[in-house]
Amino acid sequence: MSGIPCRLRCWRVRCDRRFLFLSSFGRLPGSGPPPLPPTGSGSIAHPGWRRWSSRSESPMNVFDRKMKRRQKNWASSIPGSERYDYLKEEETVQTLFQVDIAENVLKHPIETEIPTYRVLADEEFLPFKENTFDLILSSLSLHWVNDLPRAFKQIHSSLKPDGVFIGAMMGGETLYELRCSLQLAELEREGGFAPHISPFTAVTDLGNLLEQAGFTMLTVDIDEILVNYPGIFEIMEDLQGMGESNCAWSRKPLLHRDTMLAAAAIYKEMYGNDNGSVPATFQILYMIGWKPHESQAKPARRGSATLSFGDLGNISKLMTKKDK
């Protein structure tokens, strides 16, 4: 399977907070490897990216973006412009911890002014005390975790009360084209097949796992990114370069050349584009969960509702009656 950079989402972070980043696949480019803090940031992307989403973009056009660019450029150029940053300063991160299982990933620093510590650790055994972090972010790394319920519980434990966990991981439809092509080719050439694509968590299970770990106010979202490649060999080359090759214990050590050629032909026949390229689907599951705190909104007591679903059809009449 493979990991790829997902779209960025911005969330409010209250002042002077501790932030834990569980690294995703591959590298975070920056300058050469310095001593422990501080580090830097960056991103990588395949040149064949073509993003696809089931959600349509808004047709509204309210703001003059060119004018906003001029306004912000002018504001940034005036002497002492930093004195107007008092609102932005309320959204600062005090300390950043970057965690990864691979030491070479941590050699590539994240470019940031935030004091950053790089920690070599396994996501299945987080080395942090209870109630340590205000925010934990996991970007495309949890799909390799053996015991996902345990990992969620450790993340929950590491958060402070009212802390938030934001994560993105690969979903069950990831690389379904590659999986099907390899299985059909092996059946044809070798009379059976072995798993070559790692198993993934289904979106229908994700909410239950987070709830069982103790998270509240859950939000689970799903997205798909489609990447076009010249062929199956380029897909597998990129997966290897990302460090996202199959690592299941039941994996087959090698594929015969005839089987690979057959899989390449099947891939193009079943899924190929008109221009000769082949698509690879990456399904991304997004999740947000909060550690409980007494200040959080609580669900209403069962049976306390004054209206039923059957009243929805008469809601306008009920509102008119109430106004009178």
N, C-alpha and C positions, 0 to 999 in steps of 0.2 A: 504494500500500500504506500501511499505517499502523503506527505504533508506539504502545504503550500501557504503562503501568507494570506491571511484573511483581511477583510476590510476593517478599517480602524473605527472604533467607536469611542466617543469621549464621555466620561462620566465625572460628575463633581466629586472632588476629594477635599475634605475639610482640612483646615490648616494643621501643619505640623503632624503629619501622619507617617506611619511606617507602611511600606509597600513591598509586597513579595511578588516577584515575577518568576513563574515556572517556565523555563525556556521551552521553545518549540524546536522543530527540526532545524538542522543546518546551523548556519553561522549568523552572527550579528556583526556586520562589517563595521570597521572603524580603524583607528590607528593601531600601531603595534601593541603587543601585550605589556601593560604596565604592571607594577605591583598592585596589591589588593585595592583599595578604593583610591580615586574614583575611576569610573569607566565611561563608555560612550554608547550611542545607539545607531540603528540603521535598519534597512530592510532589503530583501532580495526578491526578485521576481523572474519568472521565465519569460523570454521574449515573445512567446506565443500566447500570452494571456489574452483571453476573451471572457469577460465577466458576464454571467447570466444570472438573472434573478427572476423569480415568479412575480415579484412585486413591481408594479408599474410606477414610473416616476411621476411626480406631481406636475400638472400642466400649468400651475400658477407661476406668474412672473411679476412679483411685487417690487423687488428691489433692483436698483441700478448698481450692478456689481462694479462697473468701471468707476462710478462715483465713490463707492465704498473703498475701492483700492486707493484712489487719490486721497481720500480722507485719512486713511490709516497711514499712508506714506507721509503725509504732512505731519500727522501727530507724532510719528516716530522720529521725524527730522528736527523737531524743535528742541532747543536746549533744555535740559532737565526734564525730558519727557517721562522719566521713570517716576516722577512724583505723582503721576496720574494712575499708577498701577496698583493703588491700594486695594481695589476690588479683586484684581487678579492674584494679589499676594495672599488673599484668604483661601486660595485653592492650591496650596503648595504641598509637596511631598517632602518630608523631612529626611527620610532614609529609604534607599532602595536596595533590596536583596535580590540578586539574580541566582537562581538555582538551576543546575543541570546535572545529569548523570554522566556527561562526557566532559572530560577536562579540557579537550581542545576547543569546545564551544566557548568555554569561559575565558579562553585566551584572546578572544575578539571582543574588545570592550564596547560598551554602550556609551556613546557620546552624550553626556549630560552633565549639568552643573550640580545635580543632586548627588550627595555622597552615596556611593554604590559599593556594595560588598558582594563578591562572587563566592558562592558556596557550592562545593562539589557534593552532591547528595542524590539519593534515589527518591523519586516522587512517592514510592511506596513506603518509605521510612523517613519522613521529614524530621530533621533534627532541631525542631523549635519547641519552645515551651508553650503551654496553654496561654491564650489571651495575649498574643504577641503583636499581631498585625491588624491594621485597620482595613486593609484591602489586599486581596490575593488575586492575581491574574494568572491564568494558565492558557497559553496559546499553542494549540495543536501538539500537545505532548501526552495527554492522558489516554489516548487510544492505544498506547503501548503498555499501560499499567495492567498487571495481572489481576489484582484485587481492587477493582474500582470502588466498591462500597467502603473498603478500609481507607483508600486514598481520600475519598470525600470526607470521611470522619476525621482524618488527620488535619485536613484543610480547615474543617469546621472548628476543631479544637485549637488550631493555631490562631484563629481570628479572635479579636476582642468582641465583647457583646456589641451588637449593632454594626459589626464589621461585615463587609460584603465580599463575596467571591464571584468573579466574572471569568468565565471560561469558554473556550472554543475547542472542539474536538471533532475528529472525523466520524461521519455517520455511516449507517449500513449500506447506502447505495454508492459509496465511494469505489471507483474503479470497477464497476460492475461489467463494463465492456471487456476489460482485460481479464477478469475472472472467467467470464463465459467463454471467451476465445481460447484460453489456455485449457479449460476443461474439455471443450469439444475436440481440440487438437490431440490431447492426450488419450481421450477415448478412441479416437480414430487410429492413431499411430501406435498406442501402447496397450490398448484394451482396458484402461482404467485411469483414474486421475488422483492426484494428491493436492491438498490445499496450497495455493501459491499466494493468495491474498489473505491478509490477516482478518480475523473476525472483528466486527465492529458492534458498538452499542446502538440499539435502535432508539429512535427519538421517543417512542412510546414508553421506554423503560427509564429514560433519563430523569424525568420528574420524580418518579418513585424512589430512585436511588438517592437523589438529593434530599428528598423529604425524610427518608429513613436515616440519613446522616445528621439530621437535625436542622436543616435549613428551612427558613420560612420566606414568605413573599416571593415565591419562585416565578421566574420567567424563563421559558424555553422557546427558542426560535430555531428556524432551519433555513438554510440557503444552499444553493448549488453554484459551483464555479466550473465552467467548461474550458478546458485547455486543449488546443489543437496541436498535434504533433505530426511530423512527417510519417511516422510509422511506429510499430510496436517496439522496435529496438531502441528508438529515441526515448520512448516512455520509460523503459526499464533502465536506460542509462541515467535519466534524470532522477529516478527513484533512488538509484544507488548513490548518485552525487548528493542527494538530499539527506542521506543516511536513513532512508525510509524503506529499505528492502525488507522483505518478510523475515521475521526472526522467531516465528513460532517453532516450538520444539518438534512439531510434526512436519516441518517443511521438508521438501525433497531437496537433496544436495545439489542436483543439477538437472537440466532439461536437455534432451537429445536435440541435435541440430535439426533433424527432420521434423520433430515436434514443434520447434520454434518457428520454422519456416511455414508449417501448416497453420500455426496460431496467427502468424502475421497475415496470411492470406484470408483466414476466416475473419479476422478483425476488420480488414478492409472491405470484405464482402458484406458483412453484417452491419457495420457502423460507419464505413468510410464516407467522407464528404465528397462533393462533386469535384473539388480541386485536388483530390488525391490524398489529402491529410486525413488523420483519424482523430476523433474526439476522446478525451478522457474526462470523466465526471468525478468531481470531488464534492461530496456532500459535507457541509459544515453544520454542526450542531452548536448553537450558542446557548449559554445558560447563565443565569444570575440568581444567587441565593444569599439571604441575609442570616447572620447569626442572631437569634432572638435577643430582645432587650425590652425592658418594661415600657420604654417610650414608644415602641412601635404600635401601629394600629392593630387592634384585635378584631377578629371576626365577631359578628353579632351572635348573641346567645341563640341556640337552636329554639325555634318556636316563637321568637320575639318579633317576627316580621308582621307588619300590619297589612300588607298586600300579598297576593299570590300571583303566580304566573298567569292564572286565568283572568286576572284583572287587567292585564296589559292591553288587551283590545279596547278597554274602556278608559284608558289612562287620561285621554283628553277631557272626557266628561268628569272624571274624578277631580282633575286639577281645576276645572271651571267651577265645580261645586265648592272646592276648598277656598277659592278666591272670593266667592260670595260670602 
